[in-house]
Every structure is written in structure tokens, then in C-alpha cells.
Amino acid sequence: WLLLFTLTWLLGLRWYVSGHVPMTDSYEMMLLIGWTSMVITTVFGRKHTFVIPLGLVLGGVSVLVAFISRPTAAEPLNPILDSPLLAFHVACMMVAYTLFGLMALCSLAGLRAFRPEARVYLADVSHMALYPALFMLVLGTILGSFWGNISWGSYWQWDPKETWALITWFIYAIYLHLRISRGWRGRSAAVFAVIGFICVIFTYIGVNTFLPGIHSYA
């Protein structure tokens, strides 16, 4: 609750100073992931207390990465980004990434669990987060394509960010298919969830930093 309050105050202050939703650079994005982690943790943690330490790990790492990347000044929004779709697109993607992160942490904990019932429980919690995460990823991608058409005149340009977002969607769609059709919930499923989140990390940080394109922060 303390971390949630602190991040809410910080993001709200940046929103007030800049005059727009703080979602425009890597520093603000990582703070947003930390804030989303705390919101999801407080909601899920009431019923599934094991989510609380996992959410604190994810939120803490997000805030750490934000400050390692150095705080940026709160500035007015670039005119090309001035669209209501920006906030909805980014919010959907950040919620999806956060849920995928919790899935990966649950899977890692499941790989280390000794009791079979603990592994089953963690697999079920991970699976519970998969549906809203995949839905938000699809919704965010669709909103992003509409926003791209308004800003750049094209729904899809095979930009590295768009391509890797599609790859990420395919990975988790395969995971969901195997889970439903084969009842996948063992060690292989846990490893697959971790690999999927590594792809998410590259989609967000790797593409933004190392690959050229309209989404690059490099």
C-alpha cells in the first residue's frame, strides 16, 4: 500500500506538471508498470496471498529500472503523440506486461516448489492471469494500430515493436491452446511461461533500446 501510494503520488504529480498522462518515455513506463503491479497485487492478493511478494518483486524491480534509466523531466506532449488513444493503448499494454510478469514469477516459484499441490496451485494462479493478460495485449495492439493510422497513416508497418508484439501474442496463444487442449500445467508449461516473459522483456526494453524504428527510445 505504501508503494502504491508513493507511485500514485509521483505519477499524478508528473501528470499535473506535464499536462498529459505520464506514458511517453522509458522512465514513466517503468513507473507505470510498478504502479500497475501494485494495483494488481492489492486486488489479487486478497484471495491469493502468495501474489503479494511476487507483486512486490515485480513492482520493486520496475521502480529500480526506472531510476537506473534516470528520471526525466516532465515535459509537454509531442504533438504527434497527442491522441486519447495513446493512453488507452499504453495502459492496455502495461497491464498485459505486468500480468505476464506475474505469470512468469508464479512459474518460477512453481519450478522451485517441492510439494505437488503447491506446483498445481501456482500453475492455476498463473493460468488465471493468462486470460486478462492476453485480452489486454490484443486490445492494446488493436488500439495501437488505430492510433498508428491516425498518426502515421498506416495501421501496420512491420516496425520492430509491432513485429515483436505479434510474436509475443503468438507465444502466449500457443501456451493458451496447449493449456486448454492438453491440460498443460506441469514443468514444461512453467518453462514456456518464463520464456514468454523473456520475449515480453525484449519486446519492451530490447526493441526500444537496440532496434531502430518509430517506437525506439535509443
PLY file of the C-alpha trace (Angstrom):
ply
format ascii 1.0
element vertex 218
property float x
property float y
property float z
element edge 217
property int vertex1
property int vertex2
end_header
0.00 0.00 0.00
2.89 2.37 0.75
4.49 1.71 -2.65
1.11 2.09 -4.38
0.52 5.45 -2.67
4.03 6.68 -3.48
3.82 5.74 -7.16
0.30 7.21 -7.44
1.55 10.49 -5.98
4.61 10.55 -8.25
2.71 9.74 -11.45
-0.07 12.16 -10.52
2.48 14.92 -9.92
4.09 14.31 -13.32
0.63 14.32 -14.92
-0.14 17.68 -13.29
3.18 19.28 -14.27
3.30 18.00 -17.86
-0.42 18.28 -18.59
-0.70 14.76 -20.02
-0.78 11.14 -18.87
2.82 10.12 -17.98
3.35 7.44 -20.64
5.88 8.95 -23.03
9.35 7.60 -22.13
11.02 4.58 -20.56
11.20 6.17 -17.10
7.47 6.87 -16.98
6.66 3.46 -18.48
8.60 1.59 -15.80
6.94 3.64 -13.07
3.60 2.79 -14.67
4.44 -0.93 -14.65
5.37 -0.62 -10.98
2.08 1.14 -10.24
0.11 -1.45 -12.21
1.91 -4.21 -10.31
0.80 -2.73 -7.01
-2.82 -2.33 -8.15
-2.99 -5.93 -9.37
-1.24 -7.14 -6.21
-3.73 -5.43 -3.92
-6.64 -6.91 -5.90
-5.36 -10.47 -6.38
-3.54 -10.54 -3.06
-6.76 -10.52 -1.04
-7.63 -14.01 -2.21
-4.20 -15.31 -3.26
-1.73 -14.05 -0.66
1.20 -15.62 -2.47
0.79 -12.98 -5.18
1.80 -10.23 -2.72
5.55 -10.98 -2.52
5.65 -11.68 -6.27
3.97 -8.34 -6.97
6.41 -6.56 -4.68
9.33 -8.13 -6.54
7.91 -7.11 -9.93
6.99 -3.61 -8.76
10.31 -3.10 -6.99
12.36 -4.20 -9.99
10.30 -1.89 -12.23
10.96 1.11 -10.00
14.66 0.17 -9.78
14.94 0.01 -13.58
13.12 3.35 -13.82
15.66 5.10 -11.63
18.63 3.33 -13.20
17.45 4.72 -16.54
17.48 8.16 -14.85
14.42 10.29 -14.12
13.39 12.54 -16.98
11.84 15.99 -16.87
8.05 16.23 -17.08
7.53 17.98 -20.41
4.58 18.81 -22.71
3.50 16.06 -25.06
4.93 15.81 -28.57
2.11 16.84 -30.98
2.33 13.54 -32.91
1.58 11.67 -29.67
-1.33 13.91 -28.71
-4.19 11.43 -29.01
-6.58 9.89 -26.47
-5.74 6.50 -27.99
-2.19 6.82 -26.63
-3.31 6.49 -23.01
-5.62 3.54 -23.72
-3.07 1.76 -25.94
-0.20 2.11 -23.47
-2.37 1.28 -20.45
-3.56 -1.96 -22.05
-0.02 -2.99 -22.96
1.36 -2.19 -19.50
-1.40 -4.20 -17.79
-0.69 -7.13 -20.13
3.07 -6.95 -19.50
2.52 -6.79 -15.74
0.25 -9.84 -15.75
2.73 -11.73 -17.91
5.42 -10.83 -15.38
3.33 -12.22 -12.52
2.75 -15.37 -14.58
6.49 -15.81 -15.03
7.20 -15.29 -11.32
4.48 -17.81 -10.39
6.00 -20.25 -12.85
9.50 -19.75 -11.43
8.15 -20.32 -7.93
6.37 -23.44 -9.19
9.62 -24.79 -10.62
11.19 -24.43 -7.16
8.23 -25.81 -5.22
8.69 -29.23 -3.61
5.08 -30.14 -2.89
2.92 -31.21 -5.86
-0.12 -29.30 -4.54
1.97 -26.11 -4.41
3.01 -26.55 -8.02
-0.60 -27.11 -9.08
-1.75 -24.05 -7.11
0.91 -21.81 -8.67
0.09 -23.15 -12.14
-3.58 -22.30 -11.57
-2.73 -18.75 -10.40
-0.52 -18.32 -13.45
-3.29 -19.58 -15.73
-5.78 -17.23 -14.07
-3.64 -14.25 -15.11
-3.25 -15.50 -18.68
-6.77 -14.68 -19.90
-6.86 -10.98 -18.94
-3.22 -10.57 -20.00
-3.83 -11.97 -23.48
-7.05 -9.96 -23.83
-5.29 -6.71 -22.87
-2.42 -7.50 -25.26
-4.83 -7.97 -28.17
-6.86 -4.89 -27.23
-3.72 -2.78 -26.84
-2.39 -3.93 -30.21
-5.68 -3.08 -31.94
-5.82 0.35 -30.31
-2.18 0.90 -31.27
-2.94 0.12 -34.90
-5.78 2.67 -34.95
-3.54 5.24 -33.31
-0.78 4.47 -35.82
-3.20 5.05 -38.69
-4.13 8.45 -37.26
-0.53 9.49 -36.54
1.41 7.86 -39.40
-1.26 6.96 -41.96
-0.94 3.19 -41.66
-2.48 0.54 -39.43
0.57 -1.75 -39.60
4.13 -1.04 -40.78
6.03 -4.13 -39.59
8.00 -1.87 -37.29
10.24 -3.95 -34.92
7.94 -3.13 -32.00
4.84 -4.23 -33.90
6.55 -7.38 -35.13
7.73 -8.43 -31.68
4.32 -7.64 -30.18
2.85 -10.07 -32.73
5.49 -12.68 -31.85
4.65 -12.29 -28.17
0.96 -12.76 -28.92
1.69 -15.97 -30.85
3.77 -17.38 -27.99
1.05 -16.87 -25.41
-1.67 -18.00 -27.83
0.23 -21.29 -28.21
0.52 -21.51 -24.42
-3.24 -20.99 -24.06
-4.03 -23.55 -26.76
-1.86 -26.21 -25.13
-3.31 -25.41 -21.74
-6.89 -25.84 -22.98
-6.39 -28.75 -25.37
-3.87 -30.77 -23.35
-4.39 -29.51 -19.82
-0.82 -28.16 -19.76
0.15 -27.29 -16.19
3.45 -29.03 -15.47
7.12 -28.13 -15.67
7.02 -27.58 -19.43
4.20 -25.05 -19.07
6.14 -23.18 -16.38
9.26 -23.02 -18.54
7.16 -21.84 -21.50
5.67 -19.03 -19.38
9.15 -17.87 -18.38
10.33 -17.92 -22.00
7.25 -15.95 -22.97
8.08 -13.22 -20.46
11.65 -13.05 -21.71
10.10 -12.29 -25.09
7.95 -9.60 -23.43
11.06 -8.01 -21.90
12.74 -7.90 -25.30
9.57 -6.55 -26.92
9.55 -3.64 -24.49
13.15 -2.93 -23.46
15.19 -4.63 -26.19
13.26 -3.22 -29.14
13.04 0.25 -27.59
16.76 0.36 -26.89
18.56 -1.56 -29.63
16.38 -1.68 -32.75
15.61 1.34 -34.94
12.01 2.30 -35.59
9.24 4.69 -34.65
8.99 3.13 -31.18
12.70 3.35 -30.40
13.89 5.26 -27.31
17.55 4.85 -28.35
0 1
1 2
2 3
3 4
4 5
5 6
6 7
7 8
8 9
9 10
10 11
11 12
12 13
13 14
14 15
15 16
16 17
17 18
18 19
19 20
20 21
21 22
22 23
23 24
24 25
25 26
26 27
27 28
28 29
29 30
30 31
31 32
32 33
33 34
34 35
35 36
36 37
37 38
38 39
39 40
40 41
41 42
42 43
43 44
44 45
45 46
46 47
47 48
48 49
49 50
50 51
51 52
52 53
53 54
54 55
55 56
56 57
57 58
58 59
59 60
60 61
61 62
62 63
63 64
64 65
65 66
66 67
67 68
68 69
69 70
70 71
71 72
72 73
73 74
74 75
75 76
76 77
77 78
78 79
79 80
80 81
81 82
82 83
83 84
84 85
85 86
86 87
87 88
88 89
89 90
90 91
91 92
92 93
93 94
94 95
95 96
96 97
97 98
98 99
99 100
100 101
101 102
102 103
103 104
104 105
105 106
106 107
107 108
108 109
109 110
110 111
111 112
112 113
113 114
114 115
115 116
116 117
117 118
118 119
119 120
120 121
121 122
122 123
123 124
124 125
125 126
126 127
127 128
128 129
129 130
130 131
131 132
132 133
133 134
134 135
135 136
136 137
137 138
138 139
139 140
140 141
141 142
142 143
143 144
144 145
145 146
146 147
147 148
148 149
149 150
150 151
151 152
152 153
153 154
154 155
155 156
156 157
157 158
158 159
159 160
160 161
161 162
162 163
163 164
164 165
165 166
166 167
167 168
168 169
169 170
170 171
171 172
172 173
173 174
174 175
175 176
176 177
177 178
178 179
179 180
180 181
181 182
182 183
183 184
184 185
185 186
186 187
187 188
188 189
189 190
190 191
191 192
192 193
193 194
194 195
195 196
196 197
197 198
198 199
199 200
200 201
201 202
202 203
203 204
204 205
205 206
206 207
207 208
208 209
209 210
210 211
211 212
212 213
213 214
214 215
215 216
216 217
